[in-house]
């Protein structure tokens, strides 16, 4: 299993629409609105790095309103639970 955090910059006032769209993607485990350099942060999972690439390029980056992304692929899991306390409801 491959996991990654994806930090997104979105068009002004598009946060809610983009967040709703991303939450509907099966691979998205967590999704948050943030303040600062990035507007949204999501955590995704995939079976392989190649599948992760397809999710990032084919689903996340192609979402209307997404301006740019930064993907951080996890190489080792240190905890048996989510590091963020709140899970998204789809």
FIROMI-769911 format. One line per field, with one value per residue: x, y, z of N, C-alpha, C in turn. Coordinates in pm, 1 decimal, padded with zeros to 6 digits. Example, Ala and Ser with C-alpha at 12.3 -4.5 7.8 and 13.67 -1.06 7.14 Angstrom:
FIROMI-769911
n.px: (01319.0,01285.0)
n.py: (-00569.0,-00225.0)
n.pz: (00780.0,00708.0)
ca.px: (01230.0,01367.0)
ca.py: (-00450.0,-00106.0)
ca.pz: (00780.0,00714.0)
c.px: (01320.0,01290.0)
c.py: (-00330.0,00003.0)
c.pz: (00780.0,00787.0)
END
This chain:
FIROMI-769911
n.px: (00085.1,00056.7,00088.3,00012.4,00051.8,-00114.6,-00076.2,-00265.2,-00316.3,-00580.7,-00826.1,-00937.4,-01195.5,-01282.2,-01250.6,-01446.1,-01598.5,-01398.0,-01303.0,-01530.5,-01549.0,-01303.6,-01332.4,-01507.6,-01359.6,-01251.4,-00993.3,-00914.0,-00842.3,-00842.5,-00929.6,-00874.2,-00935.7,-00704.9,-00505.6,-00270.1,00018.1,-00084.3,-00411.3,-00574.9,-00541.5,-00488.2,-00504.5,-00408.5,-00451.2,-00307.2,-00260.8,-00016.6,00279.8,00255.4,-00022.8,-00085.2,00029.9,-00146.5,-00382.1,-00311.9,-00244.8,-00459.9,-00699.3,-00686.5,-00527.0,-00665.0,-00902.0,-01149.4,-01065.0,-00837.0,-00518.7,-00244.9,-00029.6,00139.8,00299.5,00362.0,00502.3,00462.0,00711.1,00745.5,00548.3,00473.2,00288.5,00003.6,-00236.9,-00439.7,-00273.0,-00405.0,-00684.0,-00951.4,-01165.9,-01274.9,-01612.5,-01782.3)
n.py: (-00118.0,00218.1,00546.1,00898.4,01244.9,01519.9,01847.2,02126.2,02405.3,02614.3,02774.7,03108.8,03118.3,02863.1,02652.8,02497.9,02364.2,02219.4,02062.5,01902.6,01758.2,01617.5,01461.4,01270.8,01092.7,00766.0,00689.8,00889.1,00938.5,01121.4,01467.9,01815.5,02163.1,02424.5,02691.8,02924.7,02861.8,02657.9,02558.6,02333.5,02007.6,01671.8,01318.9,01035.6,00696.3,00412.8,00110.3,00075.2,00262.2,00346.6,00343.1,00543.0,00761.8,00780.3,00852.8,01103.2,01253.7,01199.7,01232.4,01411.4,01644.6,01711.0,01811.3,02057.9,02385.2,02331.7,02457.6,02406.8,02143.2,01969.5,01678.6,01446.1,01153.6,00885.7,00696.0,00526.8,00397.5,00518.8,00498.1,00322.9,00432.8,00702.7,01014.7,01246.5,01355.2,01353.2,01186.7,01189.3,01221.4,01055.8)
n.pz: (00000.0,-00084.8,00029.8,00028.7,00100.9,-00028.8,-00114.6,-00196.6,-00412.1,-00480.3,-00693.7,-00612.9,-00373.1,-00437.9,-00269.7,-00120.9,-00321.8,-00457.7,-00247.0,-00187.8,-00428.3,-00424.9,-00193.7,-00281.0,-00424.7,-00420.8,-00331.8,-00159.0,00170.2,00380.6,00417.1,00419.3,00477.6,00470.0,00610.2,00492.2,00293.9,00131.8,00022.5,00054.7,00199.9,00136.7,00205.1,00037.8,-00079.2,-00243.3,-00434.5,-00566.8,-00661.9,-00923.0,-00958.1,-00774.7,-00904.4,-01122.6,-00988.4,-00882.5,-01115.0,-01292.7,-01150.6,-00921.4,-00997.3,-01228.4,-01142.8,-01156.5,-01075.8,-00928.5,-00896.3,-00851.2,-00726.7,-00459.9,-00399.1,-00147.5,-00100.8,00118.9,00282.2,00489.2,00745.1,01063.8,01263.2,01392.6,01359.7,01226.6,01175.4,01190.3,01374.3,01277.8,01058.1,00717.2,00607.1,00363.6)
ca.px: (00000.0,00128.9,00009.4,00075.5,-00017.7,-00113.3,-00106.5,-00324.6,-00355.8,-00702.2,-00872.0,-01004.1,-01333.4,-01317.1,-01214.6,-01557.1,-01631.3,-01287.3,-01301.8,-01640.0,-01511.9,-01194.5,-01384.1,-01581.3,-01262.5,-01233.6,-00857.2,-00892.1,-00871.0,-00865.4,-00927.8,-00880.8,-00909.9,-00596.5,-00467.6,-00126.9,00065.4,-00173.6,-00552.3,-00630.5,-00448.3,-00556.5,-00422.0,-00460.0,-00386.7,-00309.9,-00192.4,00119.6,00321.8,00198.6,-00163.5,-00083.8,00055.1,-00271.1,-00476.7,-00267.7,-00254.0,-00586.9,-00816.4,-00667.2,-00483.9,-00762.4,-01021.4,-01173.3,-01033.6,-00703.6,-00417.3,-00116.6,-00022.3,00268.1,00272.3,00463.3,00475.2,00512.2,00797.3,00738.7,00442.2,00522.6,00180.0,-00102.6,-00360.1,-00426.3,-00207.9,-00505.0,-00791.1,-01083.9,-01178.1,-01378.1,-01733.9,-01811.8)
ca.py: (00000.0,00344.1,00661.2,01028.0,01369.1,01611.0,01985.4,02186.0,02545.1,02617.0,02907.4,03181.5,03082.3,02730.5,02550.3,02407.8,02280.0,02126.5,01969.0,01807.4,01670.6,01529.5,01366.7,01166.6,01000.1,00653.4,00683.3,00995.2,00893.2,01238.6,01592.6,01930.3,02300.0,02478.1,02831.0,02936.5,02849.6,02566.9,02575.2,02204.5,01896.3,01543.2,01199.2,00935.6,00564.5,00337.9,-00018.9,00087.1,00398.2,00376.8,00376.5,00674.0,00858.7,00795.5,00926.6,01243.1,01321.9,01180.5,01269.1,01528.7,01762.1,01744.7,01867.8,02198.6,02473.8,02302.2,02534.2,02337.8,02044.0,01919.5,01543.8,01389.6,01011.1,00830.4,00580.4,00438.2,00435.8,00515.8,00483.5,00231.8,00509.0,00826.9,01119.8,01350.2,01294.2,01351.6,01123.2,01253.5,01145.4,01065.3)
ca.pz: (00000.0,-00097.1,00074.8,00004.0,00131.8,-00142.4,-00077.5,-00316.1,-00427.7,-00562.0,-00734.7,-00504.6,-00339.3,-00490.7,-00170.9,-00086.0,-00437.7,-00481.5,-00134.7,-00208.2,-00539.3,-00382.9,-00095.2,-00352.9,-00484.3,-00327.5,-00279.4,-00060.3,00306.4,00465.0,00340.8,00509.4,00433.9,00553.4,00590.4,00470.7,00156.3,00060.0,00055.8,00093.2,00218.7,00135.2,00214.6,-00054.2,-00075.6,-00368.3,-00424.4,-00618.3,-00695.9,-01054.4,-00934.8,-00709.7,-01012.1,-01195.5,-00904.5,-00874.8,-01244.7,-01359.1,-01070.5,-00835.7,-01074.8,-01331.2,-01079.7,-01187.5,-00964.7,-00875.1,-00968.7,-00840.2,-00619.5,-00411.5,-00349.7,-00059.1,-00087.6,00244.6,00259.0,00604.5,00837.5,01200.2,01359.2,01352.2,01346.5,01151.6,01251.9,01209.0,01453.0,01214.1,00926.8,00635.3,00580.5,00220.2)
c.px: (00089.9,00035.8,00087.1,-00012.8,-00005.1,-00159.7,-00152.3,-00343.4,-00475.8,-00739.2,-00943.4,-01151.9,-01376.3,-01294.5,-01326.4,-01591.1,-01522.9,-01284.1,-01410.4,-01606.9,-01405.2,-01241.5,-01458.8,-01488.7,-01232.8,-01096.5,-00829.0,-00937.6,-00906.2,-00856.8,-00952.5,-00864.6,-00800.7,-00573.4,-00317.2,-00094.3,-00029.1,-00315.7,-00617.5,-00518.3,-00531.5,-00455.5,-00487.2,-00385.4,-00402.2,-00236.2,-00046.2,00152.6,00265.1,00050.4,-00174.8,-00062.1,-00072.0,-00375.3,-00441.0,-00290.1,-00392.8,-00708.9,-00797.2,-00632.4,-00583.5,-00891.7,-01032.5,-01148.9,-00898.5,-00600.8,-00280.6,-00121.6,00123.0,00238.2,00390.4,00428.3,00539.9,00596.4,00794.0,00630.1,00491.3,00413.7,00076.1,-00235.5,-00333.0,-00357.5,-00300.3,-00624.8,-00924.5,-01078.1,-01287.2,-01498.0,-01768.7,-01959.1)
c.py: (00124.6,00455.9,00788.6,01138.5,01457.4,01747.2,02055.7,02335.9,02543.7,02760.5,02975.8,03142.6,02946.2,02618.9,02449.4,02313.6,02176.3,02020.7,01862.6,01709.0,01570.0,01425.0,01251.2,01064.1,00890.8,00650.4,00788.1,00946.3,01008.6,01363.2,01709.5,02060.9,02351.9,02624.9,02837.1,02923.0,02763.4,02580.9,02447.5,02104.2,01768.9,01431.8,01094.2,00803.9,00498.6,00206.1,-00008.7,00234.4,00439.5,00413.7,00513.9,00783.8,00885.0,00874.1,01074.7,01313.8,01313.2,01227.2,01398.5,01652.3,01804.6,01803.6,02016.2,02284.1,02447.9,02374.0,02466.2,02240.8,02018.5,01785.0,01494.6,01243.5,00958.8,00706.1,00481.1,00489.1,00417.0,00492.7,00387.3,00303.2,00635.4,00932.2,01237.8,01287.7,01277.9,01283.5,01193.0,01162.2,01165.6,01064.5)
c.pz: (00000.0,-00051.3,00045.9,00059.4,00009.3,-00093.4,-00205.2,-00302.9,-00520.4,-00595.6,-00618.2,-00493.8,-00392.0,-00389.4,-00145.9,-00200.5,-00464.2,-00371.1,-00152.4,-00319.9,-00495.5,-00282.9,-00160.7,-00420.0,-00381.6,-00261.2,-00171.7,00076.9,00399.7,00377.8,00435.5,00433.3,00525.4,00520.9,00576.1,00323.2,00072.8,00111.3,00107.3,00111.6,00217.0,00155.2,00125.8,-00036.2,-00211.0,-00346.4,-00465.5,-00643.6,-00831.1,-01042.8,-00867.7,-00813.3,-01091.4,-01117.7,-00901.6,-01007.8,-01306.8,-01282.7,-00993.0,-00918.6,-01181.2,-01274.4,-01111.2,-01063.0,-00901.0,-00961.5,-00966.5,-00723.2,-00580.8,-00347.3,-00267.9,-00036.1,00040.5,00214.7,00374.8,00697.7,00979.8,01304.4,01303.2,01334.3,01267.4,01237.5,01273.3,01279.3,01382.2,01078.5,00848.8,00623.3,00434.4,00196.2)
END
